[in-house]
Amino acid sequence: MNTSASCVAALRGVCKRYGRVEALRGIDLDVRPGELLAALGPNGAGKSTSIALLLGLIRPDAGRVELFGMDPQRIEARRRIGVMLQSAVLPPTLRVRELLRLTASYYANPRSLADSATLAGIEDLLERPYGKLSGGQQRRVQFALALCGRPRLLFLDEPTVGMDIEARQRLWSAMRALVDEGCAVVLTTHYLEEAEALADRVSVMARGRVIHEGTVDDLRARVDVRRIRCVTALTCEQVRAWPQVSDAQLHEGRLQIATVDAEDVVRRLLSADADLAQLEVQRAGLAEAFTELTRDAEAAHAETEREVA
């Protein structure tokens, strides 16, 4: 096995079943150095199975899995990765400093304890027993443990769940710093604004297949919806009745309109309200693009099921 030099991990034509459930259906996926790849998809899309394969925790039924050009179960490959899963069971009585020292001892060239603590923002937690920490604080410690071995590839599974805004933004900064060092990061998250802010590349999965891969801008370009925001005397009900408008909501005193024909709606707004103010037009965000792509995938699957039946 030998992955391309531009790729640190890969799935090639991988299939995986759990009994009668086909979790992955011939999937291809590349992870490249120095980039953050966000793996997105609804529950059951195949994200967790893909990561478990790359970690060597399970084997594919068909296809090939590579980690640094090797079998993912090889210790030489595993020493180059860091992992932060959704849940972790750690000794509750050990202090954070002890956990960091223990984990770092497994690696040939780990970060210093101080460096790991600073990156993860846990300098004030080092003398605290792990079991006495809040859920968000425990997640920050888990992040420090994942990066302390100086990994070339870091897997982060819902890393900011339970964190407050300040802790989440600090973790975002740490992820960017790791990518700048050349580390590859694979991020799974249900916070689409997180993927929008961080990802160099997005892989959208549905029903065991990759249905889109590219930059966030590539994904947005797949969707025709535009968002219009303005201050107007017109009501939501009035604007929602216009044929070009798919939705209209009032939020913090501003009307927010979703449409595929922004130019026509803007002209109509200006004509209907001479006092219209604070007009903004934006293309669809990642959330709208993700929703539309996965909805189309579900519709295609349902159609296939009807044809088979």
C-alpha positions as CSV (number, residue, x, y, z in Angstrom):
1,M,0.0,0.0,0.0
2,N,1.2,3.4,-0.8
3,T,-0.8,6.6,-0.6
4,S,0.1,9.5,-2.8
5,A,2.6,12.0,-1.3
6,S,-0.2,14.6,-1.2
7,C,-2.4,12.4,0.9
8,V,-1.9,11.3,4.6
9,A,-5.0,9.0,4.7
10,A,-7.5,7.6,2.2
11,L,-10.5,5.4,1.6
12,R,-10.6,3.8,-1.8
13,G,-13.8,2.1,-3.0
14,V,-14.6,1.1,0.6
15,C,-17.8,-0.8,1.5
16,K,-18.9,-1.7,5.0
17,R,-22.0,-3.6,6.2
18,Y,-23.4,-4.1,9.6
19,G,-25.8,-7.1,9.1
20,R,-28.4,-5.9,6.6
21,V,-27.4,-2.2,6.9
22,E,-25.0,-0.9,4.2
23,A,-23.1,1.8,6.1
24,L,-20.6,2.6,3.3
25,R,-21.2,2.1,-0.4
26,G,-17.9,2.3,-2.4
27,I,-16.7,5.5,-0.7
28,D,-13.6,7.4,-1.7
29,L,-12.1,9.9,0.6
30,D,-8.7,11.7,0.8
31,V,-7.2,13.5,3.7
32,R,-4.4,15.9,2.8
33,P,-1.6,17.5,4.9
34,G,-2.1,21.0,6.2
35,E,-5.8,21.2,5.6
36,L,-9.0,20.9,7.7
37,L,-11.5,18.5,6.2
38,A,-15.0,18.7,7.6
39,A,-17.0,15.5,7.2
40,L,-20.7,16.4,7.3
41,G,-23.9,14.4,7.1
42,P,-27.0,13.5,8.9
43,N,-27.0,10.7,11.5
44,G,-26.4,7.4,9.8
45,A,-24.6,8.9,6.8
46,G,-21.4,6.9,7.4
47,K,-19.1,9.5,9.1
48,S,-18.4,7.5,12.2
49,T,-17.8,4.3,10.2
50,S,-15.3,6.2,7.9
51,I,-13.3,7.5,10.9
52,A,-13.3,4.1,12.6
53,L,-11.9,2.6,9.4
54,L,-9.1,5.2,9.2
55,L,-8.3,4.6,12.8
56,G,-8.0,0.9,12.2
57,L,-10.8,0.1,14.7
58,I,-12.8,-1.9,12.1
59,R,-12.0,-3.5,8.8
60,P,-13.7,-2.8,5.4
61,D,-15.7,-5.5,3.7
62,A,-14.3,-4.3,0.4
63,G,-11.9,-1.6,-0.8
64,R,-8.7,-0.2,0.6
65,V,-7.9,1.9,3.7
66,E,-4.6,3.7,4.0
67,L,-3.0,5.7,6.8
68,F,0.3,7.3,5.9
69,G,0.6,4.7,3.1
70,M,0.2,1.8,5.6
71,D,-2.4,-0.4,7.2
72,P,-4.2,1.7,9.8
73,Q,-3.5,-1.0,12.4
74,R,0.3,-0.6,12.1
75,I,1.8,1.0,15.2
76,E,4.0,3.1,13.0
77,A,0.9,4.7,11.5
78,R,-1.0,5.1,14.8
79,R,1.9,7.0,16.4
80,R,1.3,9.8,13.9
81,I,-2.3,10.5,14.8
82,G,-4.3,12.2,17.6
83,V,-7.9,11.4,18.3
84,M,-10.7,13.2,20.2
85,L,-13.9,11.1,20.0
86,Q,-17.4,12.2,21.2
87,S,-17.0,10.4,24.5
88,A,-13.9,9.4,26.5
89,V,-13.5,7.5,29.7
90,L,-10.5,8.8,31.7
91,P,-9.4,8.1,35.3
92,P,-11.4,10.6,37.3
93,T,-9.0,10.8,40.2
94,L,-5.9,11.7,38.1
95,R,-5.0,15.4,37.8
96,V,-5.0,17.0,34.4
97,R,-1.2,17.4,34.6
98,E,-0.8,13.7,35.3
99,L,-3.1,12.7,32.4
100,L,-1.1,14.9,30.0
101,R,2.3,13.5,31.2
102,L,1.0,9.9,30.9
103,T,-0.4,10.4,27.4
104,A,2.7,12.3,26.1
105,S,4.9,9.4,27.3
106,Y,3.5,7.2,24.6
107,Y,5.0,9.4,21.8
108,A,8.6,9.7,20.7
109,N,8.5,13.5,20.2
110,P,5.6,15.0,22.2
111,R,4.9,18.6,22.8
112,S,5.9,20.1,26.2
113,L,3.2,20.0,28.8
114,A,3.1,23.8,28.8
115,D,2.7,24.0,25.0
116,S,-0.2,21.4,25.0
117,A,-1.9,23.2,27.9
118,T,-1.6,26.6,26.2
119,L,-2.9,25.4,22.9
120,A,-5.9,23.8,24.5
121,G,-6.5,26.6,26.9
122,I,-6.3,24.5,30.1
123,E,-3.4,26.2,31.9
124,D,-5.8,26.8,34.9
125,L,-6.9,23.2,35.1
126,L,-3.6,21.4,35.4
127,E,-3.9,20.7,39.2
128,R,-7.6,19.8,39.0
129,P,-8.8,16.1,39.2
130,Y,-10.3,15.2,35.8
131,G,-13.5,13.9,37.4
132,K,-14.1,17.3,39.1
133,L,-14.2,19.2,35.8
134,S,-17.3,20.3,33.9
135,G,-18.3,18.7,30.6
136,G,-16.8,21.6,28.6
137,Q,-13.6,21.6,30.6
138,Q,-13.2,17.8,30.1
139,R,-13.6,18.3,26.4
140,R,-10.7,20.9,26.4
141,V,-8.6,18.4,28.3
142,Q,-9.4,15.7,25.8
143,F,-8.3,18.1,23.0
144,A,-5.0,18.6,24.8
145,L,-4.5,14.9,25.1
146,A,-5.2,14.5,21.3
147,L,-2.6,17.0,20.3
148,C,0.1,16.4,22.9
149,G,1.9,13.7,20.7
150,R,2.5,16.3,17.9
151,P,0.3,14.3,15.5
152,R,0.5,14.7,11.7
153,L,-3.2,13.8,11.5
154,L,-5.8,14.8,14.1
155,F,-9.3,13.4,14.3
156,L,-11.9,15.6,16.1
157,D,-15.3,14.2,16.5
158,E,-17.8,16.9,17.7
159,P,-15.0,18.6,19.6
160,T,-16.8,21.7,20.9
161,V,-20.0,20.0,22.3
162,G,-20.6,21.4,25.8
163,M,-18.2,24.4,25.4
164,D,-19.2,28.0,25.9
165,I,-18.6,30.5,23.2
166,E,-15.2,31.7,24.5
167,A,-13.8,28.1,24.9
168,R,-15.1,27.2,21.4
169,Q,-13.4,30.2,19.7
170,R,-10.2,29.4,21.5
171,L,-10.4,25.8,20.2
172,W,-11.0,27.1,16.7
173,S,-7.8,29.2,17.0
174,A,-5.9,26.1,18.2
175,M,-7.2,24.1,15.2
176,R,-6.0,26.8,12.8
177,A,-2.6,26.9,14.5
178,L,-2.2,23.1,14.0
179,V,-3.2,23.3,10.4
180,D,-0.7,26.1,9.9
181,E,2.0,23.7,11.3
182,G,1.1,21.2,8.5
183,C,-1.1,19.0,10.6
184,A,-4.1,17.5,8.8
185,V,-7.4,17.7,10.7
186,V,-10.6,15.7,10.1
187,L,-13.5,17.4,11.8
188,T,-17.0,16.0,12.3
189,T,-19.5,18.5,13.6
190,H,-23.2,19.2,13.7
191,Y,-22.4,22.9,14.2
192,L,-22.4,24.0,10.5
193,E,-21.1,27.4,11.4
194,E,-18.0,25.7,12.8
195,A,-17.4,23.9,9.5
196,E,-18.1,27.1,7.6
197,A,-15.5,29.0,9.7
198,L,-12.8,26.4,9.7
199,A,-12.9,24.0,6.8
200,D,-10.6,24.1,3.8
201,R,-12.6,21.3,2.3
202,V,-16.0,19.8,3.0
203,S,-17.1,16.3,2.4
204,V,-20.9,15.8,2.6
205,M,-22.1,12.3,3.1
206,A,-25.6,10.7,2.9
207,R,-26.5,7.0,3.1
208,G,-23.0,5.8,2.9
209,R,-21.9,7.8,-0.1
210,V,-20.1,11.1,-0.6
211,I,-22.6,13.4,-2.3
212,H,-20.4,16.5,-2.5
213,E,-16.8,17.4,-1.9
214,G,-15.1,20.7,-2.3
215,T,-14.6,24.1,-0.6
216,V,-17.4,25.8,1.4
217,D,-17.8,28.2,-1.6
218,D,-18.2,25.3,-3.9
219,L,-20.9,23.9,-1.8
220,R,-22.7,27.2,-1.5
221,A,-22.6,27.6,-5.3
222,R,-24.7,24.4,-5.6
223,V,-27.6,26.3,-4.0
224,D,-29.6,29.1,-5.7
225,V,-31.2,30.5,-2.5
226,R,-30.3,34.1,-1.6
227,R,-31.0,35.7,1.8
228,I,-32.3,39.3,1.8
229,R,-32.4,41.3,5.0
230,C,-34.0,44.7,5.4
231,V,-36.0,47.0,7.7
232,T,-39.4,47.6,6.2
233,A,-43.0,48.4,7.1
234,L,-44.1,45.3,5.0
235,T,-45.2,42.3,7.1
236,C,-43.9,38.8,6.9
237,E,-47.3,37.6,5.7
238,Q,-47.3,40.2,2.8
239,V,-43.9,39.3,1.6
240,R,-44.3,35.5,2.1
241,A,-47.3,35.7,-0.3
242,W,-45.0,36.8,-3.2
243,P,-44.4,33.9,-5.7
244,Q,-40.6,34.4,-5.7
245,V,-40.3,34.1,-1.9
246,S,-39.8,30.7,-0.3
247,D,-39.8,32.1,3.3
248,A,-40.0,35.3,5.2
249,Q,-39.3,35.8,8.9
250,L,-38.9,38.8,11.3
251,H,-35.8,38.7,13.4
252,E,-34.6,41.5,15.7
253,G,-36.6,44.1,13.8
254,R,-35.3,43.0,10.4
255,L,-37.2,41.1,7.7
256,Q,-35.3,38.0,6.5
257,I,-36.3,36.7,3.1
258,A,-35.3,33.5,1.3
259,T,-35.6,33.5,-2.5
260,V,-34.1,32.2,-5.7
261,D,-34.8,35.4,-7.5
262,A,-33.2,38.1,-5.4
263,E,-33.1,40.8,-8.0
264,D,-36.8,40.7,-8.6
265,V,-37.6,40.6,-4.9
266,V,-35.4,43.6,-4.2
267,R,-37.1,45.6,-7.0
268,R,-40.5,44.7,-5.6
269,L,-39.4,45.6,-2.0
270,L,-38.2,49.1,-3.2
271,S,-41.4,49.6,-5.1
272,A,-43.6,48.6,-2.2
273,D,-41.8,50.5,0.5
274,A,-40.2,53.9,-0.2
275,D,-38.7,53.9,3.3
276,L,-36.9,50.6,3.0
277,A,-33.6,50.6,4.9
278,Q,-30.6,48.5,5.8
279,L,-30.9,46.3,2.7
280,E,-28.5,43.3,2.4
281,V,-28.4,40.5,-0.1
282,Q,-26.3,37.4,0.7
283,R,-25.9,34.0,-1.0
284,A,-26.9,30.8,0.9
285,G,-24.9,29.8,3.9
286,L,-23.5,26.4,4.5
287,A,-26.6,25.4,6.4
288,E,-28.9,26.0,3.5
289,A,-26.6,24.2,1.1
290,F,-26.2,21.2,3.4
291,T,-30.0,21.0,3.9
292,E,-30.7,21.1,0.2
293,L,-28.1,18.5,-0.8
294,T,-29.1,16.0,1.9
295,R,-32.8,16.5,1.1
296,D,-32.1,15.8,-2.6
297,A,-30.1,12.7,-1.6
298,E,-33.0,11.4,0.5
299,A,-35.5,12.1,-2.3
300,A,-33.3,10.2,-4.8
301,H,-33.0,7.3,-2.4
302,A,-36.8,7.2,-1.8
303,E,-37.4,7.2,-5.6
304,T,-34.9,4.3,-6.0
305,E,-36.7,2.3,-3.3
306,R,-40.1,2.8,-5.0
307,E,-38.6,1.6,-8.3
308,V,-37.2,-1.5,-6.7
309,A,-40.4,-2.2,-4.9
